[in-house]
Amino acid sequence: MTTPEPRQTRTGVGLLVLACVTIITLDARHGESSSPVDPLRTAVAAVLGPVEDGATAALSPVTSLPGHFQDVGYLRAENARLEAAKATLESQLRAADANRHRDTELNGIAELADTSGYRVVPAQVVALGSAQSFSRTVTIDAGTSSGIQPDLTVINADGLVGRVVAATRTSATVLLIVDGKSTVGGRLGESMELGFLDGDGNVGGDGTLRLSLVDHTVSPSVGDTVLTWGSRNGAPYIPGVPIGEVVHVRSSPAELTETATIDPYVDFSSLDVVAVVTSVSAETANPQAQGEDR
């Protein structure tokens, strides 16, 4: 390969520099008027302009990547913030619903207590007895420090819940009237006939009580209401508390008696706020009550 002579190289560079100086001089002399270089400038722009635009368009996605990632990060952060705000609002709404329900229950209990002459201690159900214990009990968050002791009647706004069977300083255990070992003295609201109610052990919505009347010649009617008969000295059950309604009557020829199925007013599957009756007025107490509730 032949290497150009240094002298020839210098001559070429010199001619190139001379041509550039000449073009610049001609363009500068014309100022704002038409320049002999304008056709050349226009031709170069016509050729290189589309190339520049195409390169700019092709590189645009690449050059905009940092901004794109910043926008995505912002949107993700904003979405996370909105999701957290939504969860907080939903939690507050559920709490508000629960508080409204409790307020309604407390108002109902207060109205029942005022009407019936009860003195009560409000409490909240905090635990449900396990099925392995073979008893239907709940734990409430009030105990002996609030004046609660065993063999006190427990009610809610709908009616009879059960009775206290054990108490500590800050809590108490309540045996529900639907427990299989629970027996409550009851009275038909219309005829005032006396009987005994036994639980079926079911705390669900289909839990019932079985009523057997003392007088076997009396036949209860569907729709009759049943109230507590009451116990000696009001323990464990005070008189006059609503229990439930007769929904079915069954004859038993072998025993020459009839038993009634009672639908309790209290929904034991959703117990929340209850009240323990610590005393009753002299007008409410029934000194002749002889029920043997257990």
C-alpha positions, 0 to 999 in steps of 0.5 A, spaced: 500 500 500 502 506 497 503 512 503 501 519 501 507 523 501 507 528 507 507 534 502 501 532 498 497 531 504 499 538 507 497 541 500 490 538 500 489 540 507 491 547 505 486 547 499 480 545 504 482 550 509 482 555 503 475 553 500 472 554 507 475 561 508 472 563 501 465 560 503 465 563 510 467 570 506 462 570 501 457 568 506 459 574 511 459 579 505 452 578 503 449 579 510 442 578 510 441 579 503 441 573 498 448 569 499 451 564 494 452 559 499 444 559 500 443 554 495 448 549 498 445 550 505 438 549 502 440 542 499 444 540 505 438 541 510 433 538 505 438 532 505 440 532 513 433 534 515 429 528 515 435 524 517 435 528 523 427 528 524 428 520 524 433 520 528 430 524 533 423 520 533 427 513 533 431 516 540 425 519 543 423 512 547 430 511 549 431 519 551 424 519 555 425 512 559 427 516 565 421 520 565 417 514 564 420 510 570 419 516 574 411 516 572 410 509 573 413 509 580 409 515 582 403 512 580 404 505 584 406 510 590 399 513 589 395 507 588 398 504 594 396 510 598 389 510 595 389 503 597 391 504 604 386 510 605 380 505 602 382 500 607 382 505 613 375 508 611 372 501 610 375 499 617 372 506 620 365 504 617 365 497 620 367 500 626 361 505 626 356 500 624 358 496 630 358 502 634 351 504 632 349 497 633 351 497 640 348 503 642 342 501 639 343 495 644 344 499 650 338 503 649 334 497 648 337 495 655 336 501 658 329 502 656 327 495 658 331 496 665 327 503 666 320 500 664 321 493 669 325 497 674 331 493 673 338 495 676 343 493 671 351 492 669 352 493 662 357 488 659 360 486 652 361 478 650 368 477 649 368 469 648 364 463 646 365 457 650 368 451 646 364 446 643 368 441 647 366 443 654 359 440 652 356 447 655 353 453 651 356 459 655 359 466 654 364 470 657 363 477 659 368 483 660 365 485 667 366 481 674 365 482 681 369 489 681 362 491 678 358 487 683 357 481 678 356 474 682 353 467 680 346 466 680 344 473 677 340 474 671 343 476 664 339 479 659 339 484 652 335 488 649 331 482 646 330 478 652 333 473 657 340 471 655 342 466 661 345 466 668 351 468 671 355 461 673 362 464 675 365 470 676 372 473 677 374 480 678 374 483 671 370 477 667 364 472 668 361 466 665 354 466 663 350 459 662 345 460 656 338 458 656 339 454 650 344 450 654 342 442 654 342 442 662 339 449 663 332 449 665 328 456 666 321 457 669 316 460 664 309 463 664 305 463 658 303 471 657 296 470 655 293 464 660 299 465 665 300 458 666 306 455 668 311 451 665 319 449 665 323 450 659 329 446 657 334 448 652 336 444 645 344 446 646 344 449 639 346 457 639 345 458 632 339 461 628 335 455 629 336 454 636 329 452 640 327 451 647 322 446 649 316 448 654 312 443 658 306 446 662 305 444 669 298 443 668 297 437 663 290 439 661 292 446 658 294 446 651 299 452 649 297 456 642 302 458 637 304 465 638 303 465 645 309 469 648 313 466 654 316 470 660 320 468 666 316 465 672 322 467 677 326 464 682 326 465 690 329 471 691 330 473 684 336 468 683 338 465 678 332 468 674 328 474 676 320 474 673 317 478 667 323 477 662 321 475 655 323 469 653 320 467 646 314 465 642 310 458 641 312 456 634 309 449 635 305 444 639 306 437 640 302 432 643 304 426 647 299 421 648 304 416 652 305 422 657 298 425 656 301 432 656 303 437 650 310 440 649 311 446 646 317 449 641 319 456 643 323 460 638 327 465 643 327 472 642 335 472 643 339 471 637 345 467 641 349 466 635 350 474 634 351 476 642 354 482 643 352 487 648 348 484 654 346 486 661 347 483 668 341 484 673 344 486 680 337 488 683 330 489 682 325 494 685 320 492 690 314 492 685 318 488 680 320 482 685 315 477 686 315 474 693 310 468 691 315 466 685 316 458 686 320 456 680 326 451 681 330 454 675 337 451 674 
